[in-house]
Amino acid sequence: TLGRLYPKADWAPRPFRAKTTLLALAEGGEFAYPKAVGVTGPALRQALYSDAMRKALAGHTAEQRYIDTMRQAPARDGLDRAQYADIRHWLPGDILTKVDRASMAVSLEAREPLLDYRLVQFMATLPPSLRIRAGQGKWLMKKALEPYLPK
């Protein structure tokens, strides 16, 4: 999602988050975005790996699946590419898996209504200015629901 274009570092002081984002974006979208959503960067992982591990990986990096997906995405711009990668990788491999495990642990059936395919398809057609504004993701949805929900 557009909010995911920025590194997920809510725990860090704001100046550090901005620096990380700017450094990543300087590399270009398909390289920056996977680094921004990752926990450890490629350089740190390489430093932690043994020679045998680096050899076994044969140049493979965790970011490559995002890079490939973003390059092949049916997209108009970087936001579309990042959101497409999220739908293909981050949601099913991370967020939805966690929701499923947590809900099953307490015998709860969970649904993700904002992932209804019709809503996702509609939102994907919107221009970036309606999906994010002033750094706020899901901008149009929040505006549409403003009269009905407390701030």
C-alpha positions in Angstrom: 0.0 0.0 0.0 1.0 3.5 -0.3 1.7 3.9 3.3 4.2 1.0 2.8 6.3 3.1 0.4 7.8 4.5 3.6 9.9 2.2 5.8 8.0 0.6 8.6 9.9 2.1 11.4 7.2 3.5 13.6 9.4 2.8 16.6 12.2 5.1 15.4 12.4 8.8 16.0 11.0 10.7 13.1 14.3 12.1 11.8 15.7 8.6 11.5 12.7 7.4 9.6 13.0 10.3 7.1 16.7 9.5 6.5 16.0 5.8 5.9 13.2 6.7 3.5 15.3 9.2 1.5 18.3 6.9 1.3 16.1 4.1 0.0 14.2 6.2 -2.5 17.5 7.5 -4.0 18.1 3.9 -5.3 14.9 3.7 -7.3 11.5 2.2 -6.5 12.0 -1.5 -7.3 15.2 -1.5 -5.2 14.1 0.9 -2.5 10.8 -0.6 -1.7 11.9 -4.1 -0.7 14.6 -2.6 1.5 12.0 -0.3 3.1 9.7 -3.1 4.1 12.4 -5.5 5.2 13.7 -6.0 8.7 17.4 -6.3 7.9 19.1 -4.9 4.9 21.1 -6.8 2.4 24.4 -5.5 3.7 23.7 -6.5 7.3 22.6 -10.0 6.2 25.7 -10.4 4.1 27.9 -9.5 7.1 26.0 -12.1 9.2 26.3 -14.9 6.7 29.2 -17.4 6.7 31.1 -17.9 3.5 29.3 -21.2 3.1 25.9 -19.5 3.4 26.9 -16.8 0.9 28.0 -19.5 -1.5 24.8 -21.5 -1.0 22.7 -18.5 -1.8 24.6 -18.0 -5.1 23.7 -14.3 -5.3 20.1 -14.7 -4.3 18.7 -11.9 -2.1 15.4 -11.7 -0.2 14.6 -8.5 -2.1 14.7 -10.2 -5.5 11.1 -11.5 -5.4 9.9 -7.9 -4.8 12.1 -6.5 -7.5 10.9 -9.0 -10.1 7.3 -8.6 -9.1 7.5 -4.8 -9.3 9.2 -4.9 -12.7 6.5 -7.2 -14.1 3.6 -5.5 -12.4 0.7 -4.2 -14.6 1.3 -0.7 -13.2 1.1 2.9 -14.2 3.6 4.2 -11.6 5.8 3.3 -8.5 2.8 3.3 -6.2 1.0 0.8 -8.4 4.1 -1.4 -8.5 4.6 -1.3 -4.7 0.9 -2.0 -4.0 1.0 -4.9 -6.5 4.0 -6.4 -4.7 2.3 -6.0 -1.4 -0.8 -7.9 -2.7 1.4 -10.6 -4.1 3.9 -11.0 -1.2 3.5 -8.9 1.9 -0.2 -9.5 2.6 -0.3 -13.3 2.1 3.2 -14.0 3.4 3.1 -11.7 6.5 0.0 -9.8 7.5 -2.8 -12.2 6.5 -0.8 -15.2 7.9 -0.5 -13.4 11.3 -4.2 -12.5 11.3 -5.1 -16.1 10.5 -2.9 -17.6 13.2 -4.0 -15.2 15.8 -7.7 -15.6 15.1 -7.5 -19.4 14.9 -5.7 -19.5 18.2 -8.8 -18.2 19.9 -11.3 -20.0 17.6 -12.3 -16.8 15.8 -13.2 -16.6 12.2 -11.7 -13.4 10.8 -12.5 -11.5 7.6 -10.7 -8.7 5.9 -13.5 -6.6 4.3 -11.1 -4.0 2.8 -9.6 -6.8 0.7 -12.8 -7.6 -1.1 -11.6 -7.9 -4.7 -14.0 -5.4 -6.0 -12.8 -2.7 -3.6 -9.2 -3.6 -4.3 -9.8 -3.3 -8.1 -11.6 0.0 -7.7 -8.9 1.5 -5.5 -6.2 0.4 -7.9 -7.8 2.5 -10.6 -7.6 5.7 -8.5 -4.9 8.2 -9.2 -2.1 8.3 -6.5 -3.4 11.7 -5.3 -6.6 10.0 -4.0 -4.8 7.1 -2.4 -2.2 9.1 -0.5 -2.1 12.8 0.4 0.3 14.6 2.8 1.8 11.2 3.7 -1.5 9.7 4.7 -2.4 6.5 3.1 -6.0 5.3 2.3 -6.8 9.0 2.0 -10.0 8.7 0.0 -11.5 6.0 2.2 -10.7 8.1 5.3 -12.3 11.1 3.8 -15.4 9.2 2.8 -15.8 7.7 6.2 -15.0 10.9 8.1 -18.7 11.9 8.8 -19.4 8.5 10.3 -16.4 7.7 12.4 -14.7 9.6 15.3 -11.2 11.0 14.5 
